[in-house]
Amino acid sequence: MKLYADYTPRRIRQVLADLAMLVWVLVWVWIGFAVHRATMELAAPGRQLQSAGEGFRDRMLGAGASVDDLPILEDRVAQPFNEAAQAGTSIADAGTDLIRAVETLAGLLGWVVALTPILIVGSFWLSRRWRFVRRATASQAFIDSAGDLDLFALRAMANQPMPRLAAISADPARAWREGDGKVIRELALLELKDTGLRPPPAGGSGRG
């Protein structure tokens, strides 16, 4: 598998693009965590409610326990304190539910904020990189010797803009049919450069 071009300028651009994508991912992951932390601040009232409810419950239970063993009165005095303690439990549970809701919201917002830009930009980056890797890897299998330039010269005549072809030969198709080694190599170089590959060492024409 060929990940990077043979030509130094294009290879540098590819490496820089990959590094930029990595930085992009790290930046948005950091932003996602920042959004998560900021959203979790909304849980502060829930924590206060939870703490107040638990404190009230504990005090009521303590008061009920202190009068529970009084003679004659049995547990009639302790009963109101125990019932009040249940109200404290309800308050603490409400605070816990609020905290959990904020945690869920914070997690959802953090993921959405981080993943949305990463996926949008990453899809374009991955598409371009995958096209290059697939094309360069497939082309590399056909470029073992100078004789293989014939195929790339043919592809150049099909893919390259007319001004580029005219700059090489007034009649590139005829030159290709006649096996003109110089023209075939120059045509192949156009296609190979777009593919990101270097040609094999010069040593003969495409078919002659």
ZAMARZA-600605 format. One line per 10 residues: number of its first residue (from 1); their letters; for each residue x, y negated, z of N, C-alpha, C. Coordinates in Angstrom, 1 decimal, always signed. Layout:
BEGIN
NUM) a) X,Y,Z,X,Y,Z,X,Y,Z; ... .
END
This chain:
BEGIN
1) mklyadytpr) +0.8,+1.2,+0.0,+0.0,+0.0,+0.0,+0.9,-1.2,+0.0; +0.6,-2.1,-0.9,+1.4,-3.4,-1.0,+0.7,-4.5,-0.4; +1.2,-5.1,+0.7,+0.5,-6.1,+1.4,+0.9,-7.5,+1.0; +2.1,-7.7,+0.5,+2.5,-9.0,+0.1,+3.2,-9.0,-1.3; +3.1,-10.2,-1.9,+3.7,-10.4,-3.2,+5.2,-10.3,-3.2; +5.8,-9.9,-4.4,+7.2,-9.9,-4.5,+7.8,-11.3,-4.6; +7.1,-12.2,-5.2,+7.6,-13.6,-5.4,+7.5,-14.3,-4.1; +8.7,-14.9,-3.8,+8.9,-15.5,-2.4,+7.8,-16.6,-2.2; +7.6,-17.6,-3.1,+6.6,-18.6,-2.8,+5.2,-18.1,-2.4; +4.8,-17.1,-3.2,+3.4,-16.6,-3.0,+3.4,-15.8,-1.7 .
11) rirqvladla) +4.5,-15.0,-1.4,+4.6,-14.2,-0.2,+4.6,-15.1,+1.0; +5.3,-16.3,+0.9,+5.2,-17.2,+2.0,+3.8,-17.8,+2.3; +3.1,-18.1,+1.2,+1.8,-18.6,+1.3,+0.9,-17.5,+1.9; +1.1,-16.3,+1.6,+0.3,-15.2,+2.1,+0.5,-15.0,+3.6; +1.8,-15.1,+4.0,+2.2,-14.9,+5.4,+1.6,-16.1,+6.2; +1.7,-17.3,+5.7,+1.2,-18.5,+6.4,-0.4,-18.4,+6.5; -1.0,-17.9,+5.4,-2.5,-17.7,+5.5,-2.9,-16.7,+6.6; -2.1,-15.6,+6.7,-2.4,-14.6,+7.7,-2.2,-15.2,+9.1; -1.1,-15.9,+9.3,-0.8,-16.6,+10.6,-1.9,-17.6,+10.9; -2.3,-18.3,+9.9,-3.4,-19.3,+10.1,-4.7,-18.6,+10.6 .
21) mlvwvlvwvw) -5.0,-17.5,+10.0,-6.2,-16.7,+10.3,-6.0,-16.2,+11.8; -4.8,-15.8,+12.2,-4.6,-15.3,+13.5,-4.8,-16.5,+14.5; -4.3,-17.6,+14.2,-4.5,-18.8,+15.0,-5.9,-19.2,+15.1; -6.6,-19.1,+14.0,-8.1,-19.4,+13.9,-8.8,-18.5,+14.9; -8.5,-17.2,+14.9,-9.2,-16.3,+15.8,-8.9,-16.6,+17.2; -7.6,-16.8,+17.5,-7.3,-17.1,+18.9,-7.9,-18.4,+19.4; -8.0,-19.4,+18.6,-8.6,-20.7,+19.0,-10.1,-20.5,+19.3; -10.8,-19.8,+18.4,-12.2,-19.6,+18.7,-12.5,-18.6,+19.8; -11.6,-17.7,+20.1,-11.8,-16.8,+21.2,-11.6,-17.7,+22.5; -10.6,-18.6,+22.5,-10.5,-19.5,+23.6,-11.7,-20.4,+23.8 .
31) igfavhratm) -12.2,-20.9,+22.7,-13.4,-21.7,+22.8,-14.6,-20.9,+23.3; -14.7,-19.7,+22.9,-15.8,-18.8,+23.4,-15.7,-18.6,+24.9; -14.5,-18.4,+25.4,-14.3,-18.3,+26.9,-14.6,-19.6,+27.6; -14.3,-20.7,+26.9,-14.6,-22.0,+27.6,-16.1,-22.2,+27.7; -16.8,-21.9,+26.6,-18.2,-22.0,+26.6,-18.8,-21.1,+27.7; -18.3,-19.9,+27.8,-18.7,-18.9,+28.8,-18.5,-19.5,+30.2; -17.4,-20.1,+30.5,-17.1,-20.6,+31.8,-18.0,-21.8,+32.1; -18.2,-22.7,+31.1,-19.0,-23.9,+31.3,-20.5,-23.4,+31.5; -21.0,-22.4,+30.8,-22.3,-22.0,+31.0,-22.5,-21.3,+32.4; -21.5,-20.7,+32.9,-21.6,-20.0,+34.2,-21.7,-21.0,+35.3 .
41) elaapgrqlq) -21.4,-22.3,+35.1,-21.6,-23.3,+36.1,-23.1,-23.5,+36.4; -23.9,-23.1,+35.4,-25.4,-23.2,+35.7,-25.9,-22.2,+36.7; -25.0,-21.3,+37.0,-25.4,-20.3,+38.1,-25.2,-20.8,+39.5; -24.6,-22.0,+39.6,-24.3,-22.5,+41.0,-25.6,-22.6,+41.8; -26.7,-23.2,+41.3,-28.0,-23.2,+42.1,-28.4,-21.8,+42.5; -28.2,-20.8,+41.6,-28.6,-19.4,+42.0,-27.8,-18.9,+43.1; -26.5,-19.2,+43.1,-25.6,-18.8,+44.2,-26.0,-19.4,+45.5; -26.4,-20.7,+45.4,-26.8,-21.4,+46.6,-28.1,-20.8,+47.2; -29.0,-20.5,+46.2,-30.3,-19.9,+46.6,-30.1,-18.6,+47.2; -29.2,-17.8,+46.6,-28.9,-16.4,+47.1,-28.3,-16.5,+48.5 .
51) sagegfrdrm) -27.4,-17.4,+48.7,-26.7,-17.6,+50.0,-27.7,-18.1,+51.1; -28.5,-19.0,+50.7,-29.5,-19.5,+51.7,-30.5,-18.5,+52.1; -31.0,-17.7,+51.1,-31.9,-16.6,+51.4,-31.3,-15.6,+52.3; -30.1,-15.2,+52.0,-29.4,-14.2,+52.8,-29.2,-14.7,+54.2; -28.8,-16.0,+54.3,-28.5,-16.5,+55.7,-29.8,-16.6,+56.5; -30.9,-17.0,+55.8,-32.2,-17.1,+56.5,-32.6,-15.8,+57.0; -32.5,-14.8,+56.1,-32.9,-13.4,+56.4,-32.1,-12.9,+57.6; -30.8,-13.1,+57.6,-30.0,-12.6,+58.7,-30.4,-13.2,+60.0; -30.6,-14.5,+60.0,-31.0,-15.2,+61.2,-32.3,-14.7,+61.8; -33.3,-14.5,+60.9,-34.6,-14.1,+61.3,-34.5,-12.6,+61.8 .
61) lgagasvddl) -33.7,-11.8,+61.2,-33.6,-10.4,+61.7,-32.9,-10.5,+63.1; -31.9,-11.3,+63.2,-31.2,-11.4,+64.5,-32.1,-11.9,+65.6; -32.9,-12.9,+65.3,-33.9,-13.4,+66.2,-34.9,-12.3,+66.6; -35.4,-11.6,+65.6,-36.3,-10.5,+65.9,-35.7,-9.4,+66.7; -34.5,-9.1,+66.5,-33.8,-8.1,+67.3,-33.6,-8.5,+68.7; -33.4,-9.8,+68.9,-33.2,-10.3,+70.3,-34.4,-10.3,+71.2; -35.6,-10.3,+70.5,-36.8,-10.3,+71.3,-37.5,-9.0,+71.2; -37.0,-8.1,+70.4,-37.7,-6.8,+70.2,-37.8,-6.0,+71.4; -36.9,-6.1,+72.3,-36.9,-5.2,+73.5,-37.5,-5.9,+74.8; -38.1,-7.0,+74.6,-38.7,-7.6,+75.7,-39.8,-6.8,+76.3 .
71) piledrvaqp) -39.9,-6.7,+77.7,-41.0,-5.8,+78.3,-42.3,-6.4,+78.0; -43.3,-5.6,+78.1,-44.7,-5.9,+77.9,-45.1,-6.3,+76.5; -44.3,-7.3,+75.9,-44.7,-7.8,+74.6,-44.4,-6.8,+73.5; -43.7,-5.8,+73.8,-43.3,-4.8,+72.8,-42.7,-5.5,+71.5; -43.3,-5.2,+70.3,-42.7,-5.8,+69.1,-43.6,-6.8,+68.5; -44.6,-7.4,+69.3,-45.5,-8.4,+68.8,-44.7,-9.7,+68.6; -43.8,-10.0,+69.4,-43.0,-11.2,+69.2,-42.0,-11.1,+68.0; -41.4,-9.9,+67.9,-40.4,-9.7,+66.8,-41.1,-9.6,+65.4; -42.4,-9.3,+65.3,-43.0,-9.1,+64.0,-42.9,-10.3,+63.1; -43.3,-11.5,+63.7,-43.2,-12.7,+62.8,-41.8,-13.0,+62.3 .
81) fneaaqagts) -40.8,-12.7,+63.1,-39.4,-12.9,+62.6,-39.1,-11.9,+61.5; -39.5,-10.7,+61.6,-39.2,-9.7,+60.6,-39.9,-10.0,+59.3; -41.2,-10.6,+59.4,-41.9,-11.0,+58.2,-41.2,-12.2,+57.5; -40.7,-13.1,+58.4,-40.0,-14.2,+57.8,-38.7,-13.8,+57.1; -38.1,-12.7,+57.7,-36.9,-12.2,+57.0,-37.1,-11.7,+55.6; -38.3,-11.1,+55.4,-38.7,-10.6,+54.1,-38.8,-11.8,+53.1; -39.2,-13.0,+53.6,-39.3,-14.1,+52.7,-37.8,-14.5,+52.3; -36.9,-14.4,+53.3,-35.5,-14.7,+53.0,-35.0,-13.8,+51.9; -35.4,-12.5,+52.0,-34.9,-11.5,+51.0,-35.4,-11.9,+49.6; -36.7,-12.3,+49.6,-37.3,-12.7,+48.3,-36.5,-13.9,+47.7 .
91) iadagtdlir) -36.1,-14.9,+48.6,-35.4,-16.0,+48.1,-34.0,-15.6,+47.6; -33.4,-14.7,+48.3,-32.0,-14.2,+47.9,-32.2,-13.4,+46.6; -33.2,-12.7,+46.4,-33.4,-11.9,+45.1,-33.7,-12.9,+44.0; -34.4,-14.0,+44.2,-34.6,-14.9,+43.2,-33.3,-15.6,+42.7; -32.4,-15.9,+43.7,-31.1,-16.4,+43.4,-30.3,-15.4,+42.6; -30.4,-14.1,+43.0,-29.6,-13.1,+42.2,-30.1,-13.0,+40.8; -31.5,-13.0,+40.6,-32.0,-13.0,+39.2,-31.6,-14.1,+38.4; -31.5,-15.3,+39.0,-31.0,-16.5,+38.3,-29.6,-16.3,+37.8; -28.8,-15.8,+38.7,-27.3,-15.6,+38.4,-27.2,-14.6,+37.2; -28.0,-13.5,+37.3,-27.9,-12.6,+36.2,-28.3,-13.1,+34.9 .
101) avetlagllg) -29.4,-14.0,+34.9,-29.9,-14.6,+33.7,-28.8,-15.5,+33.1; -28.2,-16.3,+34.0,-27.1,-17.2,+33.5,-25.9,-16.4,+32.9; -25.6,-15.3,+33.6,-24.5,-14.4,+33.1,-24.8,-13.9,+31.7; -26.0,-13.5,+31.5,-26.4,-13.0,+30.2,-26.4,-14.1,+29.2; -26.9,-15.3,+29.5,-26.8,-16.4,+28.6,-25.4,-16.8,+28.3; -24.5,-16.8,+29.3,-23.1,-17.2,+29.1,-22.4,-16.2,+28.2; -22.7,-14.9,+28.4,-22.0,-13.9,+27.5,-22.5,-14.1,+26.1; -23.8,-14.3,+25.9,-24.4,-14.4,+24.5,-23.8,-15.6,+23.8; -23.8,-16.8,+24.5,-23.3,-18.0,+23.9,-21.8,-17.9,+23.6; -21.0,-17.3,+24.5,-19.6,-17.1,+24.3,-19.3,-16.3,+23.0 .
111) wvvaltpili) -20.0,-15.2,+22.9,-19.8,-14.3,+21.7,-20.3,-15.0,+20.4; -21.4,-15.7,+20.5,-21.9,-16.4,+19.2,-21.0,-17.5,+18.8; -20.6,-18.3,+19.8,-19.7,-19.4,+19.5,-18.4,-18.9,+18.9; -17.8,-17.9,+19.4,-16.5,-17.3,+19.0,-16.6,-16.6,+17.7; -17.6,-15.7,+17.6,-17.7,-14.8,+16.4,-18.2,-15.5,+15.1; -19.1,-16.5,+15.2,-19.6,-17.1,+14.0,-18.6,-17.7,+13.1; -17.7,-18.6,+13.6,-16.7,-19.1,+12.7,-15.6,-18.1,+12.3; -15.3,-17.1,+13.2,-14.4,-16.1,+12.9,-14.9,-15.2,+11.8; -16.1,-14.8,+11.8,-16.7,-14.0,+10.8,-16.8,-14.7,+9.4; -17.2,-16.0,+9.5,-17.4,-16.8,+8.2,-16.0,-16.9,+7.5 .
121) vgsfwlsrrw) -15.0,-17.4,+8.2,-13.7,-17.7,+7.6,-13.0,-16.3,+7.4; -13.2,-15.4,+8.3,-12.5,-14.1,+8.2,-13.0,-13.3,+7.0; -14.3,-13.5,+6.6,-14.8,-12.7,+5.5,-14.2,-13.2,+4.2; -14.0,-14.5,+4.0,-13.3,-15.1,+2.8,-11.8,-14.6,+2.8; -11.2,-14.7,+4.0,-9.7,-14.3,+4.1,-9.6,-12.8,+3.8; -10.4,-12.0,+4.4,-10.3,-10.6,+4.2,-10.6,-10.2,+2.7; -11.6,-10.9,+2.1,-11.9,-10.6,+0.7,-10.8,-10.9,-0.2; -10.1,-12.0,+0.0,-9.0,-12.4,-0.9,-7.8,-11.4,-0.6; -7.5,-11.1,+0.6,-6.4,-10.3,+0.9,-6.6,-8.8,+0.4; -7.9,-8.3,+0.5,-8.2,-7.0,+0.1,-8.1,-6.9,-1.5 .
131) rfvrratasq) -8.5,-8.0,-2.1,-8.4,-8.0,-3.6,-7.0,-7.9,-4.0; -6.1,-8.7,-3.4,-4.7,-8.7,-3.7,-4.1,-7.3,-3.4; -4.3,-6.8,-2.3,-3.7,-5.5,-1.9,-4.2,-4.4,-2.9; -5.5,-4.4,-3.2,-6.0,-3.3,-4.1,-5.4,-3.5,-5.5; -5.3,-4.7,-6.0,-4.8,-4.9,-7.3,-3.3,-4.7,-7.4; -2.6,-5.2,-6.4,-1.1,-5.1,-6.4,-0.7,-3.6,-6.2; -1.4,-2.9,-5.3,-1.1,-1.5,-5.1,-1.3,-0.7,-6.3; -2.5,-0.9,-7.0,-2.8,-0.1,-8.2,-1.8,-0.5,-9.3; -1.4,-1.8,-9.4,-0.5,-2.2,-10.5,+0.9,-1.6,-10.3; +1.3,-1.5,-9.0,+2.6,-1.1,-8.7,+2.9,+0.4,-9.2 .
141) afidsagdld) +1.8,+1.1,-9.3,+1.9,+2.5,-9.8,+2.3,+2.6,-11.3; +2.0,+1.5,-12.0,+2.2,+1.5,-13.4,+3.5,+0.7,-13.9; +4.3,+0.3,-12.9,+5.4,-0.6,-13.3,+6.8,+0.1,-12.8; +7.1,+1.2,-13.3,+8.3,+1.9,-12.9,+9.5,+1.6,-13.8; +9.2,+1.2,-15.1,+10.3,+0.9,-16.0,+9.9,-0.2,-17.0; +10.8,-0.6,-17.8,+10.5,-1.7,-18.8,+9.5,-1.2,-19.8; +9.4,+0.1,-20.0,+8.4,+0.6,-21.0,+7.0,+0.4,-20.5; +6.8,+0.2,-19.2,+5.5,+0.0,-18.7,+4.9,-1.4,-18.9; +5.8,-2.3,-19.4,+5.4,-3.7,-19.6,+4.3,-3.8,-20.7; +4.3,-2.8,-21.5,+3.3,-2.8,-22.7,+1.9,-3.0,-22.1 .
151) lfalramanq) +1.6,-2.2,-21.1,+0.2,-2.3,-20.5,-0.1,-3.6,-20.0; +0.9,-4.2,-19.3,+0.6,-5.5,-18.7,+0.6,-6.6,-19.7; +1.3,-6.5,-20.8,+1.2,-7.4,-21.9,-0.2,-7.4,-22.5; -0.7,-6.2,-22.6,-2.1,-6.0,-23.2,-3.1,-6.7,-22.2; -3.0,-6.5,-20.9,-3.9,-7.1,-20.0,-3.7,-8.6,-20.0; -2.5,-9.1,-20.2,-2.3,-10.5,-20.3,-3.1,-11.2,-21.4; -3.1,-10.5,-22.6,-3.9,-11.0,-23.7,-5.4,-11.0,-23.4; -5.8,-10.1,-22.6,-7.3,-10.1,-22.2,-7.6,-11.0,-21.1; -6.7,-11.3,-20.2,-7.0,-12.1,-19.0,-6.5,-13.5,-18.9; -5.3,-13.8,-19.6,-4.7,-15.0,-19.4,-5.3,-16.1,-20.3 .
161) pmprlaaisa) -5.3,-17.4,-19.9,-5.8,-18.5,-20.7,-5.1,-18.6,-22.0; -5.8,-19.0,-23.0,-5.2,-19.2,-24.4,-4.0,-20.1,-24.4; -4.0,-21.2,-23.7,-2.8,-22.1,-23.8,-1.5,-21.3,-23.3; -1.7,-20.5,-22.3,-0.5,-19.8,-21.9,+0.0,-18.8,-22.9; -1.0,-18.1,-23.5,-0.6,-17.1,-24.6,+0.1,-17.9,-25.8; -0.5,-19.0,-26.2,+0.0,-19.8,-27.3,+1.4,-20.3,-27.0; +1.7,-20.6,-25.7,+3.1,-21.0,-25.4,+4.1,-19.9,-25.6; +3.7,-18.7,-25.6,+4.6,-17.6,-25.8,+4.8,-17.2,-27.2; +3.7,-17.2,-28.0,+3.8,-16.8,-29.4,+2.5,-17.3,-30.1; +2.8,-17.7,-31.4,+1.6,-18.2,-32.2,+0.7,-17.1,-32.5 .
171) dparawregd) +1.1,-15.8,-32.4,+0.2,-14.7,-32.7,+0.6,-13.6,-31.8; +0.3,-13.7,-30.5,+0.7,-12.7,-29.5,+0.2,-11.3,-29.8; -1.0,-11.2,-30.3,-1.6,-9.9,-30.6,-0.7,-9.1,-31.7; -0.4,-9.9,-32.7,+0.5,-9.3,-33.8,+1.8,-8.9,-33.2; +2.4,-9.8,-32.4,+3.7,-9.4,-31.8,+3.6,-8.2,-30.9; +2.5,-8.0,-30.2,+2.3,-6.8,-29.4,+2.1,-5.6,-30.3; +1.4,-5.7,-31.3,+1.2,-4.5,-32.2,+2.6,-4.1,-32.9; +3.4,-5.1,-33.2,+4.7,-4.8,-33.8,+5.7,-4.4,-32.8; +5.4,-4.4,-31.5,+6.4,-4.0,-30.5,+7.5,-5.0,-30.2; +7.2,-6.3,-30.4,+8.2,-7.4,-30.1,+8.5,-7.4,-28.6 .
181) gkvirelall) +9.7,-6.9,-28.3,+10.1,-6.7,-26.9,+10.1,-8.0,-26.1; +10.6,-9.1,-26.7,+10.7,-10.4,-26.0,+9.3,-10.9,-25.7; +8.4,-10.9,-26.7,+7.0,-11.4,-26.5,+6.3,-10.5,-25.5; +6.5,-9.2,-25.6,+5.8,-8.3,-24.7,+6.2,-8.5,-23.3; +7.5,-8.8,-23.1,+8.0,-9.0,-21.7,+7.4,-10.3,-21.2; +7.4,-11.4,-22.0,+6.9,-12.6,-21.5,+5.4,-12.6,-21.2; +4.7,-11.8,-22.0,+3.2,-11.7,-21.8,+3.0,-10.9,-20.5; +3.8,-9.8,-20.3,+3.7,-9.0,-19.1,+4.0,-9.8,-17.8; +5.0,-10.7,-18.0,+5.4,-11.5,-16.8,+4.2,-12.4,-16.3; +3.4,-12.9,-17.3,+2.3,-13.7,-16.9,+1.3,-12.9,-16.0 .
191) elkdtglrpp) +1.0,-11.7,-16.5,+0.1,-10.8,-15.7,+0.7,-10.4,-14.4; +2.0,-10.0,-14.4,+2.6,-9.5,-13.2,+2.7,-10.6,-12.1; +3.0,-11.8,-12.6,+3.1,-12.9,-11.6,+1.7,-13.2,-10.9; +0.6,-13.1,-11.7,-0.7,-13.2,-11.1,-1.0,-12.1,-10.1; -0.5,-10.9,-10.5,-0.7,-9.7,-9.6,+0.2,-9.8,-8.4; +1.3,-10.5,-8.4,+2.2,-10.6,-7.3,+3.4,-9.7,-7.4; +3.7,-9.1,-8.6,+4.7,-8.1,-8.7,+5.9,-8.7,-9.6; +7.1,-8.2,-9.3,+8.2,-8.5,-10.1,+8.3,-7.4,-11.2; +8.8,-7.8,-12.4,+9.0,-6.8,-13.4,+10.2,-6.0,-13.2; +10.3,-4.8,-13.8,+11.5,-4.0,-13.7,+12.6,-4.7,-14.4 .
201) paggsgrg) +13.8,-4.3,-14.2,+15.0,-4.9,-14.9,+14.8,-4.8,-16.4; +15.2,-5.8,-17.1,+15.1,-5.8,-18.6,+16.0,-4.7,-19.1; +15.5,-4.0,-20.0,+16.2,-2.9,-20.6,+15.5,-2.2,-21.7; +15.2,-2.9,-22.7,+14.4,-2.4,-23.8,+13.1,-3.0,-24.0; +12.4,-2.8,-25.1,+11.2,-3.5,-25.4,+10.1,-2.6,-24.8; +8.8,-3.1,-25.0,+7.7,-2.4,-24.5,+7.5,-1.0,-25.2; +7.5,-1.0,-26.5,+7.3,+0.3,-27.2,+8.4,+0.6,-28.2; +9.3,-0.3,-28.4,+10.3,+0.0,-29.4,+11.6,+0.1,-28.7 .
END
